[in-house]
């Protein structure tokens, strides 16, 4: 997933560009809902099946977070 997220523009306007590979990043359910809208564009940037699988896994996590009030999704960096 890190390889795919690296393809996003640094400091971009999308929520997924907020994910810091070296620090921890937290999304609440509203941010997860917004980030879900970025999945189709991210899928178009996938170079192979493993990247596509990682983005599909990310989409599932974002959907679960977005549909659960009070939840959050943590991205744990290095």
C-alpha positions as CSV (number, residue, x, y, z in Angstrom):
1,X,0.0,0.0,0.0
2,X,2.9,2.4,0.7
3,X,4.1,2.1,-2.9
4,X,0.7,3.1,-4.2
5,X,0.3,6.0,-1.7
6,X,3.7,7.3,-2.7
7,X,2.2,8.0,-6.2
8,X,-0.1,10.6,-4.6
9,X,0.9,14.2,-4.8
10,X,2.6,15.3,-1.6
11,X,0.5,17.9,0.2
12,X,-2.3,17.2,-2.3
13,X,-5.9,18.1,-1.6
14,X,-7.0,14.5,-1.1
15,X,-7.3,12.9,2.3
16,X,-5.0,9.9,1.4
17,X,-2.2,12.4,0.7
18,X,-2.3,13.1,4.5
19,X,-0.9,9.6,5.2
20,X,2.6,9.9,6.6
21,X,4.7,6.8,5.9
22,X,7.0,7.8,8.8
23,X,4.5,8.9,11.4
24,X,1.0,7.8,12.5
25,X,-2.1,9.1,10.7
26,X,-5.6,8.8,12.0
27,X,-8.9,9.2,10.0
28,X,-12.2,9.5,11.6
29,X,-15.4,8.2,9.9
30,X,-16.0,11.5,8.1
31,X,-12.4,11.6,6.7
32,X,-12.7,7.9,5.7
33,X,-15.8,8.7,3.8
34,X,-14.1,11.4,1.9
35,X,-11.0,9.2,1.2
36,X,-13.3,6.6,-0.3
37,X,-13.9,8.9,-3.1
38,X,-10.2,8.9,-4.0
39,X,-10.1,5.1,-4.4
40,X,-11.0,5.0,-8.1
41,X,-8.2,7.4,-9.0
42,X,-5.8,5.4,-6.9
43,X,-6.8,2.2,-8.6
44,X,-6.0,3.8,-12.0
45,X,-2.4,4.4,-10.8
46,X,-1.8,0.8,-9.7
47,X,1.0,-0.9,-11.7
48,X,0.2,-4.5,-10.9
49,X,-2.1,-6.9,-9.2
50,X,-0.5,-6.6,-5.8
51,X,-1.0,-2.8,-5.8
52,X,-4.6,-3.3,-6.9
53,X,-5.2,-5.8,-4.0
54,X,-3.7,-3.3,-1.5
55,X,-5.9,-0.5,-2.7
56,X,-9.0,-2.8,-2.5
57,X,-8.0,-3.8,1.0
58,X,-7.7,0.0,1.9
59,X,-11.1,0.6,0.4
60,X,-12.6,-2.1,2.6
61,X,-11.0,-0.6,5.7
62,X,-12.2,2.9,4.8
63,X,-15.8,1.6,4.2
64,X,-15.8,-0.2,7.5
65,X,-14.6,3.0,9.3
66,X,-17.0,5.3,7.4
67,X,-20.0,3.1,8.2
68,X,-19.2,2.9,12.0
69,X,-20.0,6.1,13.9
70,X,-17.3,7.1,16.3
71,X,-14.7,4.8,14.7
72,X,-11.2,5.7,13.4
73,X,-8.7,4.2,11.1
74,X,-5.0,4.4,12.1
75,X,-2.1,4.2,9.6
76,X,1.0,3.3,11.6
77,X,4.2,4.6,10.1
78,X,7.7,3.4,10.5
